[in-house]
Amino acid sequence: MLASVLFVPSAPLLVPELTGPAAADTEPIRAAVISAATELAVVTPHWIAIGVGDVGVLSSVGAGVTTAHDDMAAPDVSLPPSAGSVHARSVHARSVHARSGTFRAYGVDVAVSLDGPAALDGTAASGFPAPDGPDGREAAPLRLPLSMLVAGWLRGQVGAGPVETVVVAPDATPADCARQGAGIADRLQSTDDPVGVVVVGDGATALSAKAPGGGLRQSSVALQERIDRALATADVAALESLDVTECAAGGVSGRAAWQVAAALGASYRAIRVWYADAPFGVGYDVVTWEPSR
């Protein structure tokens, strides 16, 4: 049973160790995310996290990895959440587990886990070896994509249970996303246990003069306004209509994850906007959707 949908940014700056004590400008977004996640954890400790994979990074979560787009299977989500599952593009179509990771690549070795206390080295004890590279040698260790690092960090901050994971290819088509969302919806309808869905993704990256997407672009501002409005009103049709090319040009990394969430098939009776701003030139939204019963 779908209990609530929470949208949060995929931003390393949420982690205080990565910004330092003097970075007061990160506190409002962090406080909003923690407050919203705390409320969700009170409703249910059982979460599914939906996010996109990192572009050009070998990453995997859970038990299932596929290289497909058009024939993506529905995620193997067992509820209540326990062991995690992924359906995202990878250069290796082998079963591997990654249930913990670290923000080391973002400046500080902050370990997180999708299950419980993170491993000291930021890796998962999965029982599966890393897949071999093309030359037969062991490939570089798989790692959690940023979206799942954020999900794991958030789980730890509010004491939620193990998090099921759905990682979507960044360039997944709306049709791919709709199939993924429909598969998750079927699983949610098969259990009477309340389950929260946490959707991790950022908006446009060119919303100010110093934005990481190359400065201020009015096209990105207009796109972000549409995204903010869609999330603030639970307008699933508007999310479904987001254009892949336009979002890629605007640096919108959350598009595919939002379109999966839009396909959950619920109607929503209550919406709370915790945060909607772009303090660093990137669109960040923290929004809760509560479904109609």
Buried (B, 14 or more C-beta within 10 A) or exposed (E): BBBBBBBBBBBBBBBBBBBEEEEEEBEBBBEBBBBBBBBBBEBBBBBBBBBBBBEEBBBBBBBBBBEEBEEBEBBBBBBBBBBBBBBBBBEBEEBBBBBBBBBEBBEBEBBBBBBEEBBEEBBBEBEBEBBEEEEEEEBEBBBBBBBBBBBBBBBBBBEBBBBBBBBBBBBBBBEBBBBBBBBBBEBBBEBEEBBBBBBBBBBBBBBBEEBEBEEBBEEBBEBBBBBBEBBBBBBBEBBBEBEBEBBEBBBBBBBBBBBBBBBBBBEBEEBBBBBBBBBBBBBBBBBBBBBEE
